Each structure stands twice: as C-alpha cells, then as structure tokens.
Amino acid sequence: MHWYFEVLKKYTVFNGRARRKEYWYFSLFNIIVIIVLIFINAVIDPAGFRQGAGFGPLSSMYVLVTLIPGIAVSVRRLHDTDRSGWWLLIGFIPLASIVLLVFMVQDSTPGENKFGSNPKESTLNAGAAEGPTKKCPDCAELIRLDATKCRYCGKVFDPPVSAQQDL
C-alpha cells in the first residue's frame, strides 16, 4: 500500500528513478482495483455488463485518475534501467510491448546514471553512514535524525532543539 500512495504523491514527477518494487506494486494494486470495480459495475448494471460494457463508469473513472501517475512511474522505471521515457511509446506497436515488459522487469543500473542516483542503494544505505535515523511521519522512509526536510517526500520538519538554542 505504501508504494501505491508513494506513486500517487509523485504523480507529476517524470524525472528521477523508480525501483521495480514501486512500479510493480503500483501496477498490481491497479489491476486488483480495476477487477473489483468491473465486478461492482456488473452488479450495478448487469444488462450493460452482458452487452459487453464491462468497463463501466467506476472503472473508467479510476483508470482516468491513475493514468498520469501510471505514466510517471513508468517513465521513472525506464530511467532506472538507464532508458529514456520515450520508450513508453513502443507500447503502441502490437507485440512490441513485450520489449517494454522486459525493460520493466530488469534490475536497476548499479550506481548513479544520467537520471539520478539508484533508489535501491539509497534505501539500503539510509542508516549506514549517516548516523541515527528516524522514520518520516508522512512517507515512512528512514531519514537522518537531525533532518529538517524529508529527502523522499519533501515534508519539512521543525528544526532540532539544539539548533533552536543556537539561534
């Protein structure tokens, strides 16, 4: 659930990188919600469902709401494999979308690439050399104990007590 809301928070972020976990959990949750909404549409309007209108108003609205976040996380996922977001357009070519699927399941390029640092490595090393950490109350990512701003979600914190005394 955390990864789903993380993608929704970054719905306009088309730069940077997205881990496989972020992309696939968002995709899985979307598929489950769409299937549930299709069943609800079938219960609400069984005649329309039998006539082939399985994608009713509820599922259609949900798809429209999650379209931009889905494109954004897909672009960031391609960036994580060191590819341009323009590769998404290959999905419009029949059978070529298999190539896109292969790109999406590939592991991150190690280290930093032209789209930013590896999000997997920054999560793994979050508390290693940075000293004591705490969880951000908004996104639950580990951040430095003396952080004034979360580097993941951008939440601004009050300055630490020692910094207030120095002023």
HUDASUL-V400983 format. One record per backbone hydrogen bond with DSSP energy under -1.0 kcal/mol. NH is the residue of the N-H (numbers start at 1). CO is the residue of the C=O. E is the energy in kcal/mol with one decimal. If there is no record, write none. Layout:
# HUDASUL-V400983
nh->{NH;NH}
co->{CO;CO}
e->{E;E}
This chain:
# HUDASUL-V400983
nh->{5;6;7;8;9;10;11;13;18;23;24;25;26;27;28;29;30;31;32;33;34;35;36;37;38;39;40;41;42;43;44;45;49;50;51;52;53;56;60;61;62;63;64;65;66;70;71;72;73;74;75;76;77;78;79;80;82;83;87;88;89;90;91;92;93;96;98;99;101;102;103;104;105;109;113;116;122;123;124;125;134;136;140;143;145;147;150;154;157;164;165;166}
co->{1;2;3;4;5;6;8;10;76;19;20;21;22;23;24;25;26;27;28;29;30;31;32;33;34;35;36;37;38;39;40;41;45;46;47;49;48;54;56;57;58;59;60;61;62;66;67;68;69;70;71;72;73;74;75;76;79;78;84;85;86;87;88;89;90;93;95;96;97;98;99;100;101;80;116;113;118;119;120;121;143;141;136;134;132;144;155;150;148;160;161;162}
e->{-2.1;-2.1;-1.9;-1.9;-2.3;-1.4;-1.2;-1.8;-1.5;-2.1;-3.2;-2.2;-1.6;-2.3;-2.8;-2.4;-2.2;-2.3;-2.4;-2.5;-2.6;-2.3;-2.3;-2.6;-2.2;-2.0;-2.3;-2.6;-2.0;-1.9;-2.6;-2.6;-2.0;-2.1;-1.3;-1.4;-2.3;-1.6;-2.1;-2.3;-2.2;-2.3;-2.1;-2.3;-2.1;-1.9;-2.2;-2.6;-2.5;-1.7;-2.4;-2.3;-2.0;-2.3;-2.2;-1.7;-1.9;-2.4;-1.5;-2.0;-1.6;-1.6;-1.9;-1.7;-1.6;-1.1;-1.1;-1.3;-2.1;-2.1;-2.2;-2.2;-1.4;-2.4;-2.5;-1.8;-2.0;-1.6;-2.2;-2.2;-2.5;-2.5;-1.9;-2.9;-2.5;-1.5;-2.6;-1.3;-3.2;-1.6;-1.8;-1.4}
